[in-house]
Amino acid sequence: MTEHLLAAATGVEHIVHPSIVGIDRIPFRYYRNKLACERLIEASGLPYTIVRATQFHELIAFGLHTAGRWPIAPLPLDFQFQPVASAEVANRVAELSEHAPTGRAPDFGCPEVLTLEQLIDRLAHNA
């Protein structure tokens, strides 16, 4: 789809592409595909900004909600996350679209690193 987007992008002044922090270090298939999309954009010759964001709060909450329905949920409570609200990422993408293309923008995420156990505790207190 990225190839089709780039082929149709004649006269485009700025492509802003949201991506994921760590996709170049984590060998998941989805991440490899996202990285390939970044490479296509970089090689396209079109002006672009790629902004990588950390995991969304909403996705982690969904995953925990799903795991909470299992009879046993073997979760790695020491895993660390730096989650950010999807609305904040959307605001950052919109902000970047109003400025000149920068290539790779600084990674975007919450400054606080939390373990999965801390996230579960916070979700339980906010429920």
N, C-alpha and C positions, 0 to 999 in steps of 0.2 A: 504494500500500500504506500509505503514511503516513496518508492520509485515512481508510482503513478502521481503522487502529490508533487514531487519534484519536477516531473515532466510537464505538469500543468501549471507550474509556478512561473510562467513567463511574466516579466514585468513586476514581480513581487519585490518589494523593498526590504522585507525583513521576515524571516521565518523564526518563530520562537518555538522551540521544541522542549517540552517537559520530559525529564528522564528520571533516573533513579540513582541515588548515591550508592556506589560500590559495585555497579554492574560490570566493571572491568576487573573485579577481584573475586566475584562469586560465580561459580560455573553452572548456575541454573540455566536451563534452555531459554526461558523467557528473557532472562537478563542478557544472554548472548544475542538474542534477536533484537533487543532494545539497543545494544551496543552496535550492532550492524546498521541499524537505522541511523544512529548518530554518525557513523562513518560515511554513510551515503550522503547525509546532509553536509558534512564537512567537505566532501569531495565534489559537491555539486557546483561549486563556484558561485552559489547564491549567498547573499548576506544572511547570516544566521546568528542566533543565540541559543545555546543549549544550557538549560538549567536543570541540574539534578537535585531532587528533593529526597529527604529521608522518608521512612515509612509513615503512612497516614494513621492518625489516631483511630479513625473510623474502621480501617481494615484490621487493625489489631483487635479492636473491640469486637468486630464481627467474628474473627477467628476464636477469640476467647468465649464468646457467646455460644458458638457452635461446639467447641470443646466441652463447655459446661453441660451439654446435653448427653455426653457420652457417659457410660457407666464408670469408666476409668479414663483419666486424661493425663498421660505421662508427659508433662510439659517441662521443658528445660528452664527452671525458674531463675537460673543465673544468666541466661541470655540477656544481652544488653540491646536497648533500643534508644533511639533519639527521635521519637515521633513528633509529627507536626500535623496541624489541622489542614484538611484539604482546602478549606476556604483561604487559609493563609498562602498556600501554594498558588491557588488561582489568582490571588491578589498580586503575588510576586511575578507570575507570568504576565499579567496585564501590565504591571509596572514596567517590566523589561520590554514589552512590545512598544512602549511609548518612547524608548530611547534608541540610540544607534546600536546596531548589532555589535556584539562583543566577542563572538566565538563561544568560548566556554565561560559561562558566568560562575561566580563562586557557588559552591554547594549551599543548599538551603535546608534548614531544619531547626528544630527546637534546640536551644543550647544545653538543655538538661539531658543527661544520659541516665536512663532508668533500667533496672532489671525487670524481667517479666514479672517477678514476684511483686515488685513495687507498683507496676502498672495494674496488676490484678487488684492489689489493695486499694489503689486510687479509684478504680472503676467500681469496686464494691462500696466505697464510701460515697460515690456520686450517684449511685443507683437509687 
